[in-house]
Amino acid sequence: MKKQYGTHLLMALLILIWSMDAVTVSLAVQQMDEFFLLGFKTLCSLPVLFLYVGLREGLHLPRKRDIPLLIASAVLGDILYFGSEYTAYHYLPIGTVTVLLGILPAASYVVDCIVARRRPRPLVLVLIALSIGGLLLVVLYEMGTGRLRGYLACAACTVIWIVYGYVTRRLHRTYSARSITLYESVLATAILLPIAILRRPETIGTAQVLISIVLMGILTSGFGYIIEVRGLVDLGTTVSGIYVNLLPLVTAAAGYLILHQSMTPLQLIGGAVMIVSGFFVIRLTGGEEP
C-alpha cells in the first residue's frame, strides 16, 4: 500500500512535469527552430537513460538486423511525432494541443480493426463517435485562421503515432521497453544533431529559457519515462490512464495561469467529451490486439 501511495504521488508529479514541459516548449518555439529544440532536449535526457537502463538490465548493443527498424522507430516516435507536436504549440494554446491528441485511442482502435479485419465493438463505436464530436467542437473554432497549421500538425501526430505503434510492436518481441527507449533516444540524437547545428538560432534565448529546456529534457525524457514505467507496473494501465487523461486539464490550467491562454466554452466541452470517451475506449480495448 505504501509503495502504491508513493507511485500515486510520482504520477501526479509526472503530470505536473509534462504540463510544465508544454509551457516551456510553447515559449521556446517562439525563439528557436522546433528540431533544434527537440535535439537539445533529447541530448539532455541521454545521461539519465544510460544510467537507468544500465543499472536495470545492463547496456547492450542491438542486433544489426534490427537497426533499420530502430532507426524507423526513432524517426517516427522521437523526431516526427514530437516535431509535429512542437509545431502545433507554435500555433495553438497548449491545452488545445493536448486535448486534440486525446483522439489517439479512438484513432488507433479504428485502424487496428481495419488492419485486423475485426468487427469493432458497438459500445466502442459510440465512444469513438463521441470523441469525433468533441474533436469537431474543438477544431471548428477559428478554423480559417493561422490555427489551421496547428490543427494539421496535431493530425500529423495522430498518423505518425499509429504507424510508430506498429513499428515498435515488432521491436517489443525482442527488446524491453527500457532498451527500446534508450536506442531510440541515441539514434534520434545522432540524426537531430546535424539538423540542430544547421538550424541553430542566432541566440539561444534568455538564460531562463535555456535552463528550463535543460531541466525539461532531463525531467520529461529522462526521469519522466522512469516514473511512467513505474506507474504502469505498480498501478496498472487503467489507473495510469486516469492520470494521463488528466493531462489536458492540467495543461490547459497551466496555459491559462502562466501563458494567459484560454479556450472557448465549446472547446472546453468538446475537450471534456474527448477525454472521457478516450478513457473508456482505453478501458474497453486495452487487452485487444490487432
Summary of the structure (lengths in Angstrom):
residues: 290
radius of gyration: 18.7
end to end distance: 34.7
largest distance: 54.6
contacts: 974
relative contact order: 0.21
helix: 83%
strand: 0%
